[in-house]
Amino acid sequence: MPVHSGYSRRVQDDARARIEKLLARGESRMRQGMDPEQARESFEQALLVAREAGLEERVRPLVELRLADLERLARESPPPGAPAH
């Protein structure tokens, strides 16, 4: 029978908090128009933390959606130095 200690619950709670922080950081970077690679890095770190905590299946769909958003934004954005319309 598995033992669910307070320690393991705290570890998962800490992982959830880190995941939320990383996702929020990535979204903030997207909204602010920062380097897309910085946003991508935050999303991928969130997925890694989720994987290590056994939460990947719950987090992966959101991360995949955000990564797709980054790709879409990259296609829609004018190249650096291009005149605005």
N, C-alpha and C positions, 0 to 999 in steps of 0.2 A: 504494500500500500504506500503510495507516494506521501511524502511529508511536505506539507505546505507551511513553512515557517514564516514568521514575521520578516525574517531576513530576505527570503526570496520575494516576498510581496514588495518590500522596500526597493529591491533591485529592479523589479518590473516597473514600479512607480517612478523611480529615477529615470529609467529608460524612456518611459512615456513622456516625462517632462523634457528630456533631451530631444526626443523626436519632435515634440511640439515646437520647441525653440528653434530647431534646425529648419523645420518647415516654414515657420513664420519668418525666419531670416531669409530663406530663399524667396518667399513671396514678396517680402519687402524689397529685396534686391531687384526683383522683376519690375515692381511698380516704380522704383526710382530710376529705372533705365541703366542700371549698373552693368558691368561686364557680365554677359549671360553665363560665362564659365563660372563666375562666383556663385550665381544662383544655382547652377547645375551641381556644383560641388556641395552646397548645403543640402539639396534634395538627395543626392547620392549618399551623403553622410547619414541622413535620417534613415534611409533604407538600410544601411549597414547596421546602425544601432538597432533597428527593428529586427533585423535578421538575427543578431546576436541575442536579443531578448525573446525570440520566439514569436514576434509580432509581425513578421514580414507580410503574411497574407492579408493583414488588416491595413497595412501602410502602403504596400506596393501599388494598388490602384490609384491612390492619390498622387504618389510620386510619378507614376507613368503619365498621369494627366498633366501634371506641372511640366514634366520634360517635353511633352507634346506641345504645350503652350509656348515653351521656350523656342522650339523649332519653328512654330508658326510665327512668332514674333520676329525671329531671325529672317524669315522669308519676306515678311512685310516691311521690315525696316530698311531705309535707304542705306547704301554703303557710307562709311565715314567720309566726311568731306563733301558729300553730295548736297546740292542745294535743296532746301525744303520747298515743297509744292505750295 
